[in-house]
Amino acid sequence: MNQVFSRVRMLVGSAAVAAAALAGGCTQMLGFGGSSGSLVSESLETGATYRPTFETVVYRFTDGDEADVLLTDIPVNRLADPADTLADVSGNLVHIRMFFRPEAGATPVDTTACNSTVRHAVLSSGAVGIYAGAGFMTPWRTPGGERFGATVHSVSMRAIRRTADFADRLGPGRITGSFNAALDERAANALLDRLTRLDTGLERPAKRQLLQRTEPEPGTKPAER
């Protein structure tokens, strides 16, 4: 009997949270249910590392082989608002696309293997830089369920576009880490649309000011001397 009551309480609680999420749109949906992501960008020239804390990790899928994962530490209601210029926002928006799912024992995990692409937008109070690259990721399960997780193996990255006031302080680098994304096609579409708009019309390549181990995050200007 106690198990029955516990089950009922769990279902009622889940329904209440889901209703609140739907009432608030994408903003409430994201981050609900234990989604998480930890990605580290490392400069190959200085060894400096950059590790954002992602509050939102969602994904959408085409089939069992293809999936788009979006990670961000920026409030989703702002990213989803086409009228918001994000001029006062500093943060990150990452898109990882898996274009085929490796077969266990059949696909090698080495420096030449590639089954995914990554785009990483860094925002810094109006300045924007886009990093991009390709590499290998190992999914923990097939896309299509409520959760999709994977390990990202040393994806090579470089800055490809920027606004005039953005400083590339990482240089050529790599991204490693993992994620556990919640299935949310609506939110993923909104974040992907924002990333596409951020990417449109930017200059290339980003100017170089390498990030040292003790310096602030990419995109911020060095202190006056």
Buried (B, 14 or more C-beta within 10 A) or exposed (E): EEEEEEEEEEEEEEEEEBEEBEEEBBBBBBBBBEBBBBBBBBBBEBEBBBEBEBBBBBBBBEEEBBBBBBBBBBBBBBBBEEEBEBEEBBBBBBBBBBBEBBEEEEBEEEEEBBBBBBBBBBBBEBBBBBBBBBBBBBBEEEBEEEBBBBBBBBBBBBBBBBBEBBBBBBBBBBBBBBBBBBBBEBBBBBBBEBBEEBBEEBEEEBBEBBBEEEBBBBBBBEEEE
